[in-house]
Amino acid sequence: MPRILLINPNSSAATTAMMVSIAASCCGDRAEVFGATAKRAPTMITDGAALVASATEVVEIARAHRDACDGIIVAAFGDPGAAEIRSFGSRPVVGIGEAAMRAAAQGGRRFGVATVTPALVASIAALAHGLGLSAQFTGTRLTEGDPAALAADPARLVAALAAATRACIDADGAEAVIIGGGPLAQAADQLQPQFEVPIIKPIAAAMAQLLRQLPA
């Protein structure tokens, strides 16, 4: 059975365990998922500088585990280190940001991002631009409140993301909405029933993309 390494670029082991569980639930018996957690990063990446800085350790983790896995998921929305990892191996590498945007943009859909981190808005726009999706990207809508405080209160987080998602749809015309961030994965699972447009869950999108690249 193929083994998939999920790299968490932040230093929260609890977040890693949550994301591994969600990734595993997406692949059934097609693959085994195991996780690795950064040690030098903050427990939650909330700005562009931290996102860029995390890439070095993400690449180190990938190098250390490259003989123990058949594919890699980089589980931060800005995909730190993913391009460099692809350059030194034949294993498929998928970043959750790229996977989510490609899934959201299918069929020419206009898509937005709902997230909790104001200081990453520019990075999100840059990712859409780099993928050639700027014309379909309707922008990022933010939750109200401190990101760490929201993350510590699941019910409040879901409500805040629902409001941001609604703004993406009603104000910006998004036809699909990405819940932007690996640590938001559990909240993302709860949002789809509230909306008629597709709610894109980055970890699920990354797993689907990666499974398509692995041998059947």
N, C-alpha and C positions, 0 to 999 in steps of 0.2 A: 504494500500500500504506500502511495506517495506520502512524504512528510512535508508539511508546510510550516515554515518558520514565520511567525508574526512578531515583528520587532516593534516594541513600544518606545518611541523616542523620548517620552517623559519618564520620570523615575518612580511612578506609582505602580507598585506590584499589584495592587488591587485592580487598577485599571487594566493592566495586562491580563489578569485572570478573567475579567469580564469580557474583554475583547476576544480572547481565545475561545471562551465559551460560545460567544455569538458566532464566530467564524466556524467553529466545529459544527454548530447546529445548521449551518448553511451547506455543508458538504456531505452530510450523511455518512455513508460508509465508503466514500470515494477517496478520502484522504484523512490523515492524522494531522492535527494542528498542535503545535507547541509554541510557547512564547519566550521572548527574551526582553528584559527590561533595561533601559539605560540607567546608569548610575550617576552620571555627572550633570544631568539635566534637572530642571525644576519638576515638581510633581504635576504641574499643568503648564503647557506651553501657551503663553498668552500674547506674545509679541513677535515681530519679525526677526529681531536679533536672536532671540532664543531658538526660533525655528531654524535659522541658518546655522547657529552654533551646534545644534543637535546633530547635524549631518555627519560630522566627523565620527562620533561614537556609533551612529547607526551603521556606517560603513565598517567600522571595527567589528561590531557584532556580526554583521553578515560574513565578514572574512573568517571569523572564529567558528562559524557554524556551517560554512558552505559545503563541507563534506557530509553533513548530517541532515541535509534537507534537499528537496527536489524543486522547491519554489519558495519565494519570499514575498510577504506582504509588509510594506512600510505603513504603519498605522498611525500616522499624523497627517492632518488634512493638507499640509503643504508638501508632502512627499519628500522630506529631507533625505538626501543621500541616495534616492532611488536610481537616478541617472548614472551615478558613479558605480553603484553595485552592478547595474546591467553591463557596464563596460568591462568588468573583469570576470565574467562567467557566462556559462551557457544556460543557467537556470532562469526560468521566467521570474521577473520581479514586477510587482504591481504596487503602486502607491494608491492609497484610498482616495486621495483627492482627484487624481486623474481618472480613476475608475468611476467615481461618482459623477464627474462632469460628463464623461463619455456616455454613461447610462442615461443621465438626465437629458442630454442633447439628442438622443436617438429620434429619428424621424423629423429632424429640424425643429424640435420643441424649443421654446424659450424657457430658460430655467433661472431660478434664483437660489441663493444660499441663505439659510437661517442659522445663526450661530451666536456665540456668547462673547466673542473676543474682538473688541473694537480695534485693537492694535494689529490685527491680522487681516483687516479689510483689504489693504493694498496687496498683500501676498495672495489673497484669494483672486483678486482681479488679475494679477500677474499670471497666475496659473491658468485662468481661462484664456488669457491672451496667448500664452505659450502653446496652448493646445489648439489655437485657431478657432476658438469658440466665443470670442468677444461679441460677435454680432447676435448671438443667441442668449448671452448672459445678461440678465435683467438687474443684477446687482446683489448686494448683501444687505440683509435686514438683521438688526441686532436685538437681542434681549435687553431688558432693563435690569440693572443691578450688577453687582460684582460677580465675575465669572466663577471664582472659587466658592463664594457663598451659594450661588445657584447650584453648582455641582454637588454641594453637600446637602441639598434639599430636593430630592427627586420630584416631588409633587410640584413644587414651585418651578423647577427647571422645565418640566413638561408644559406647564401653563405658559411660561414665558416663551418657549420655543413655538408653541401653538400660535401665540400672538404675532411673533415674527414671521411665521409661515403664512399666516393670513395676510400680512402686509405684502409679502412677496407676490401673492396671488392677486389680491384686490387692488393694490396700489401700483404694482409694477407689471402686471400681466403675465406672471410666470405660469407656464403650463406644466411644470414639474419643480419641486423644491427639494434641495439637498439639505440634510441636517449636517452642518459642517463641523465635524470633529470626531475623532475616534472615541474620546471619553463620553460623547453624547449618544453612544450607540443604544443604550438601554432606553433612553428617552425617545429616540427615533422609532423604536418598535411600537411605541404607544400612540404615535401621531397619525398614522395612516387612516384609522377609522374615522377621524375627524374631518377628512378632506376628500374631495372627489378627484383631485389631480394626484399624480404619483408622488409619493414621498420617498426620496432616494436615500437609502441607508448606505453610507460609504463602505463599511466592512462587508456587507452583503454584496455590494457591487464589485468590490475587489476580489472577493472569493469567487464570484461567478466568472469574472474575467480570467483569473488564474486557472480555474478548473478547465476552461476552454483551451488553455495553453499546455496543459499536462497531457501525457499519453492516456488514451482511453483505457 
